[in-house]
């Protein structure tokens, strides 16, 4: 029996629902006739160019910076490119209408400064991102599976090769299955007790040319069917 005086901690989902009732904000959207809860409507993406490689130091430190950016609850996506000297961040801005953690551009710049990367505002381009169309649907409901060509071939070459490859692959798979079934039949014929357990009925074997000449059927010799004279 649970004798605790305090109630169990509420889940984040339940808390969000209560906050929704209090704030009047509704995060439901209707898509294809069904209602879904989507945490964002519009978020923002900034691209910072001309980042000093001396401040990024190397690829490993750039990867660590990208990881630390992603640890921020208000950052949805982050990409730090050491070779190009660019940083791309998708974040939840302060003016967005949602209940999620928010951050301002100035706070992002201050965060980068603490990580040893100074940013010139003149090198920043910003745009609004439709979360549902550009992020949610892209990840969870893509229009088509993104296909990549095998190593060493272009996508155009692969498209020409793919039909023949699929035919050969289907043929090889069919032959493999047939070979395995034949092996199963041979194994069960050699083990009658196992064949009886699986209710296996041996398939009638087709008589060979020699069996037909000798008057045998099904590959088994039959007695008293005459003799075969082999003349000189």
C-alpha positions in Angstrom: 0.0 0.0 0.0 1.3 3.4 -0.9 1.4 5.6 2.2 3.1 8.6 0.7 1.6 11.9 1.7 2.6 13.6 -1.6 1.2 12.7 -5.0 3.6 11.3 -7.7 5.3 13.8 -9.9 3.2 14.8 -12.9 4.6 14.0 -16.4 5.6 16.8 -18.7 2.6 15.9 -21.0 0.1 16.5 -18.1 1.8 19.7 -17.1 1.6 21.0 -20.7 -2.1 20.2 -20.9 -2.7 22.2 -17.7 -0.6 25.1 -18.9 -2.6 25.0 -22.1 -5.8 25.5 -20.2 -4.3 28.4 -18.2 -2.6 30.2 -21.1 -5.2 29.7 -23.7 -2.5 28.6 -26.2 -3.5 25.5 -28.3 -0.7 23.5 -29.9 -3.1 21.3 -31.9 -3.1 21.3 -35.7 -5.4 19.5 -38.1 -3.7 17.6 -40.8 -5.4 15.2 -43.2 -8.5 15.4 -41.1 -6.7 14.4 -37.9 -5.7 16.5 -34.9 -2.0 16.5 -33.8 -0.1 18.2 -31.0 2.9 20.1 -32.5 5.2 22.0 -30.1 6.1 24.8 -32.5 4.6 26.8 -35.4 7.3 29.2 -36.5 11.0 29.0 -35.4 14.0 30.9 -36.6 17.2 29.9 -38.4 20.4 32.0 -38.4 23.5 31.4 -40.5 26.8 32.8 -39.2 29.5 33.1 -41.8 33.1 34.2 -41.6 33.7 32.4 -38.3 37.4 32.4 -37.4 39.1 29.0 -37.7 41.5 30.0 -35.0 38.6 30.4 -32.6 37.0 27.1 -33.8 40.5 25.6 -33.4 39.8 22.2 -35.2 37.1 19.8 -36.3 37.0 18.1 -32.9 36.4 21.4 -31.0 33.8 22.4 -33.6 31.9 19.1 -32.9 32.0 19.8 -29.2 30.6 23.3 -29.8 27.8 21.9 -31.9 27.0 19.4 -29.1 26.9 22.1 -26.5 24.5 24.1 -28.7 22.2 21.1 -29.0 22.2 20.8 -25.2 20.2 24.1 -25.0 16.5 23.4 -24.7 15.7 26.3 -27.0 17.9 25.1 -29.8 16.3 22.6 -32.2 19.1 22.1 -34.7 22.8 23.1 -34.8 25.6 22.6 -37.3 29.1 23.9 -37.0 31.2 23.6 -40.1 34.9 24.0 -39.4 36.0 23.9 -43.1 33.6 26.6 -44.3 33.7 28.6 -41.1 30.0 28.7 -40.7 27.5 28.0 -37.9 23.8 27.3 -38.6 21.4 27.3 -35.7 17.6 26.7 -35.7 16.2 28.0 -32.4 12.9 29.0 -30.7 12.9 32.8 -30.6 11.5 34.9 -27.9 8.6 36.2 -30.0 7.3 32.8 -30.9 3.9 31.8 -29.5 4.5 28.5 -27.8 5.2 27.1 -24.4 8.7 25.8 -25.1 12.0 27.3 -23.9 12.9 30.4 -25.8 16.2 32.3 -26.4 17.1 35.6 -28.1 19.8 36.2 -30.7 21.8 38.2 -28.2 21.8 35.3 -25.8 23.0 33.0 -28.5 25.8 35.4 -29.4 26.7 35.6 -25.7 26.7 31.8 -25.4 29.1 31.5 -28.4 31.3 34.2 -26.9 31.6 32.1 -23.7 32.7 29.2 -25.9 35.5 31.3 -27.4 33.8 32.3 -30.7 33.1 36.0 -31.3 30.4 36.8 -33.8 30.0 39.8 -36.0 26.3 40.7 -36.5 27.0 41.8 -40.0 27.8 38.1 -40.9 24.5 36.9 -39.6 21.5 36.1 -42.0 18.2 35.1 -40.4 15.0 33.6 -41.7 11.7 32.3 -40.3 11.2 28.5 -40.6 7.8 26.9 -40.8 8.3 24.1 -38.3 5.5 21.9 -39.6 6.4 22.1 -43.3 10.2 22.2 -43.1 11.1 20.2 -40.0 8.2 18.0 -38.9 7.0 16.7 -42.3 10.6 16.4 -43.6 11.5 14.1 -40.7 8.3 12.2 -39.9 6.4 12.2 -43.2 8.8 12.6 -46.2 7.2 12.7 -49.6 9.7 10.0 -50.8 12.5 8.0 -49.4 15.7 9.8 -50.0 17.8 7.5 -52.2 21.5 7.4 -52.5 23.6 5.9 -55.3 26.1 3.1 -54.5 29.7 4.3 -53.9 31.4 5.2 -57.1 28.2 5.9 -59.2 26.3 9.0 -59.8 22.5 9.1 -59.1 21.8 9.2 -62.9 24.0 6.1 -63.5 22.3 4.3 -60.6 18.8 5.1 -62.0 19.8 3.4 -65.3 21.3 0.4 -63.5 18.6 -0.1 -60.9 16.0 -2.0 -63.0 18.5 -4.7 -64.1 19.9 -4.9 -60.6 16.4 -5.4 -59.2 15.7 -8.2 -61.8 19.0 -10.0 -61.0 18.4 -9.6 -57.3 14.9 -11.1 -57.5 16.2 -14.0 -59.6 19.0 -14.7 -57.2 16.6 -14.6 -54.2 14.2 -17.0 -56.0 17.0 -19.4 -56.8 18.3 -19.2 -53.2 14.8 -20.0 -51.8 14.4 -22.9 -54.2 17.8 -24.4 -53.3 17.0 -24.2 -49.6 13.6 -25.9 -50.1 15.3 -28.7 -52.0 17.8 -29.1 -49.2 14.9 -29.3 -46.7 13.2 -32.0 -48.8 16.4 -34.1 -49.0 17.0 -33.7 -45.3 13.5 -34.9 -44.4 13.7 -37.8 -46.7 16.9 -38.9 -45.0 15.2 -38.6 -41.5 11.8 -40.3 -41.6 11.1 -39.7 -37.9 11.5 -36.0 -38.4 9.4 -36.1 -41.6 6.6 -37.8 -39.6 6.8 -35.1 -37.0 6.2 -32.4 -39.6 3.7 -34.5 -41.6 6.0 -34.3 -44.6 4.9 -36.1 -47.7 7.8 -36.9 -50.1 7.4 -35.4 -53.5 7.3 -37.9 -56.4 10.5 -37.8 -58.2 10.6 -37.6 -62.0 12.1 -40.7 -63.6 15.4 -40.1 -65.4 16.0 -41.2 -69.0 17.9 -44.4 -67.8 15.1 -45.3 -65.4 12.6 -45.0 -68.3 14.7 -47.2 -70.5 15.1 -49.8 -67.8 11.4 -49.6 -67.1 11.8 -48.1 -63.6 9.4 -45.5 -62.3 10.1 -42.8 -59.8 13.8 -43.6 -59.8 13.3 -47.0 -58.1 14.1 -50.3 -59.7 11.2 -52.6 -60.3 11.8 -56.3 -60.6 10.4 -58.8 -63.1 10.1 -56.2 -65.8 12.1 -58.1 -68.3 15.7 -57.6 -69.1 17.8 -55.3 -71.2 19.9 -56.9 -73.9 23.1 -55.0 -74.7 24.3 -56.3 -78.0 27.7 -56.1 -79.4 
